[in-house]
Amino acid sequence: MRIRMMTIAWVASLAAIPASPVLIRAQMPSQQSPSASNNASAPADPHDLSGMWEFFANIPGQGIYATPSKDHPPMTPWAKAKYDEAKPGYGPKAQGGGNDPILKCYPTGIPRILFFPQPFEIFQTPERVFMFFERDHAWRQIWTDGRGHPKDLAPTWMGDSIGKWEGDTFVVDTVGLNEKSWLDFYGDPHSEDIHLIERYKRVDQDSMSIQLIIEDPKAYTATWVGDTKTYKLLKGKKAYMEELFCIPEEEDAFTNRIRMPAVGQSPK
Amino acid sequence: MKKYGQKFLIMATALLMICIPIWAHHGNASYDNDNPITIKGTVTEFAWTNPHVQIYLDVKDDKGKVVHWSVETFSPGKLVRAGWAKDSVKVGDQVSITLIPAKSGAPVGFLHKLVLPNGEELGLRELEN
């Protein structure tokens, strides 16, 4: 019964989205006059993050792709052991093949999903900010109604997120992440104790920046302050997200046909 | 003349700094990011699938021997945003592909640009200029 009530509440909340004035704003970028939409540096409403955003590594000055910043803080022995086990396809330890959990279609999780070269869409409602990711067809909710984190959270892939505006910066506070996901593409680990801060800022009409700040004393002996990364607004026909599920058979076929031959190994 | 050379070096360095990251992020450990090559051949399969679209083609080498190449590129969603469609490439098409080759020397690569029989170019740019 409780589940049914929750389902009804969920459907009702979804049905309420189209009436939200924030969503109407979300549709604006593709409906603007050509002169307005071409003016990339025009000021935008700083409290409006809605739209489809994508991370492009080829933006000059973008810094290091796929990790909060080039250098991670010193690791604890616990984290070092996990890092030594990791065989990533990217970064300083990059190798062909490897044991990246996403090769087995494990969910990407927060915050790693933010580093994918696939876009996400932000929806703002008065109580929550939603993020819908092309990668994994995943979504998350960030509560903005003033609540705190629940006590005794069971760790999950996306964690529990609350957000608030500090001036023109939307600050997201996340806890309750499980430690099955890698923090980034480079095999850097995190523990269930991770406390993640994401700082979102609408820079101009076409740009938003995100900076990650990570506190995880079980894994790192100092706070990890990430680079400020730039995300670009997808407009017009480009404002489009496709279904991107990880399918084990497709991953295996790709590994056998491309990844293994690329490193000179025979298919499995 | 010396000044011109310096200018050229600065511009070339700046250009490299802009260009490298786009290769670097998908050029994982397997590919030679710095030495793209162009191959021409006949498409035998166009696999429009996740995680990465794949193109397989037969390419004649210098001695006329046919080499079967396997080429990967972005996911379907990213390609759609860059102007591709699921039927952009057909089996039997004579195409030219610029790619970064596998460091192992195997005939495998990561696509940067494809030129169709009619001269149309398909690349990886998702943002409008």
Interface residues (C-beta under 8 A of the other chain):
Chain A: E54 F56 A57 N58 P60 Q62 Y65 A66 G89 Y90 A94 Q95 G96 P117 Q118 E134 K232 L234 K235 G236 K238 Y240 M241 E242 E243 L244 F245 C246 I247 E250 E251 F254 R257 I258 R259 P261 A262 V263 G264
Chain B: M17 I18 C19 P21 I22 A24 H25 H26 N28 A29 S30 Y31 T49 N50 P51 H52 Q54 S70 E72 F74 S75 P76 G77 K78 V80 R81 A102 K103 S104 G105 A106 V108 E126 L127 E128
